[in-house]
Amino acid sequence: MVIAMLFIGCTKTAIAPVAQIQPELVIANAVGIKLKTPFVTSEVAMNVKTETAQTVTIKIFDIANKVVSKSTMDVKAGDNIVKVYTSALPSSAYRIGLFDAKGSQLAITDFNKL
C-alpha cells in the first residue's frame, strides 16, 4: 500500500496536437486507448480516442491491480496523442486504463516497463 501511494502522481502526461496518426497508433473503434509500443522505458506515446470532448483519467495499475499513477486531462472528440512518462515506475508489467469523469472504464491495455 505504501509503495502504491509513493507512485501516485509520479508520472506526467502531455497532449500533443494531432496532424496525422502514425499507423501503430490507429484505433478502429470510436473509443479506445492504444500504446505506440507495449515495451516502455521512460515514456511512451499513446492514442486516446473518445466520441466526445470530455475530461478523462488515465490510470496505471501494477500487477496486483493497485493504482500506481493517475492523471486527469481534457481531450477532444476523436484522436488525442498523449505522452505518458514512466521513468518513476520500476520494471514490471502494467495495465493502463482510460476512464470517464464518472469513473466508468472506457478502455484498457497492457504494457511492460523495461
C-alpha positions in Angstrom: 0.0 0.0 0.0 2.8 2.4 0.9 4.6 1.7 -2.4 1.4 2.4 -4.4 1.0 5.7 -2.6 4.5 6.8 -3.5 4.0 6.4 -7.2 0.6 8.1 -7.5 1.2 11.3 -9.4 4.8 10.5 -10.3 4.1 10.2 -14.0 3.2 13.1 -16.2 1.1 13.2 -19.3 1.2 15.7 -22.2 -1.3 16.1 -25.1 0.3 16.7 -28.5 -1.6 18.2 -31.4 -2.7 15.5 -33.9 -1.7 16.2 -37.5 -1.6 12.7 -38.7 -1.9 9.5 -36.7 1.0 7.1 -37.0 -0.1 3.7 -38.2 0.8 2.0 -34.9 -1.5 4.4 -33.1 -4.6 4.0 -35.2 -7.7 2.9 -33.3 -10.5 1.4 -35.4 -13.2 1.8 -32.8 -14.9 5.0 -31.7 -13.4 4.8 -28.2 -10.1 3.3 -27.2 -6.5 3.6 -25.9 -3.5 2.3 -27.9 0.2 2.5 -27.0 2.8 3.0 -29.7 4.6 0.0 -28.2 3.9 -2.4 -25.4 7.6 -2.1 -24.3 8.3 1.1 -22.4 11.4 2.7 -20.9 11.0 6.3 -19.7 8.0 7.4 -21.8 5.5 6.2 -24.4 3.2 7.8 -26.9 -0.4 6.7 -27.0 -3.6 7.5 -28.7 -6.6 8.2 -26.5 -9.8 8.2 -28.6 -13.2 9.3 -27.4 -16.6 10.0 -29.1 -17.0 13.4 -27.3 -14.8 16.1 -25.8 -14.5 15.3 -22.1 -12.4 15.1 -19.1 -10.7 11.6 -18.8 -8.5 10.0 -16.2 -5.6 7.7 -17.2 -4.7 5.2 -14.5 -1.7 2.9 -14.4 -2.2 -0.4 -12.4 0.6 -2.7 -11.2 0.3 -6.5 -11.4 -1.5 -6.5 -8.0 -4.2 -4.3 -9.7 -3.3 -1.3 -7.5 -3.3 2.2 -9.0 0.4 3.4 -9.1 -0.3 6.5 -11.2 -3.2 8.6 -12.4 -3.6 11.7 -14.4 -6.7 13.7 -15.5 -6.9 15.7 -18.7 -9.3 17.2 -21.1 -9.5 15.5 -24.5 -11.2 16.4 -27.7 -13.6 14.1 -29.7 -11.6 11.7 -31.8 -7.8 11.0 -31.6 -5.6 12.6 -28.9 -1.9 11.8 -28.9 -0.7 11.7 -25.3 2.7 11.1 -24.0 3.0 9.2 -20.7 6.2 9.4 -18.7 7.0 6.1 -16.8 10.5 6.7 -15.5 9.3 6.6 -11.9 7.9 3.1 -12.3 10.0 0.0 -11.5 10.5 -2.6 -14.3 7.3 -4.8 -14.3 4.1 -5.5 -16.2 1.4 -2.8 -16.0 -2.1 -2.1 -17.2 -3.2 1.4 -18.3 -6.8 2.3 -18.4 -8.9 5.2 -19.7 -11.9 6.3 -17.5 -14.5 9.0 -18.0 -15.5 11.7 -15.4 -17.9 9.3 -13.7 -15.2 6.7 -13.2 -16.5 4.3 -15.9 -13.8 2.4 -17.8 -13.7 3.3 -21.5 -10.7 1.2 -22.5 -7.7 -0.7 -21.1 -4.4 -2.1 -22.4 -1.2 -3.6 -21.1 2.5 -2.7 -21.2 5.8 -3.7 -19.9 8.2 -1.3 -18.3 11.7 -2.3 -19.1 
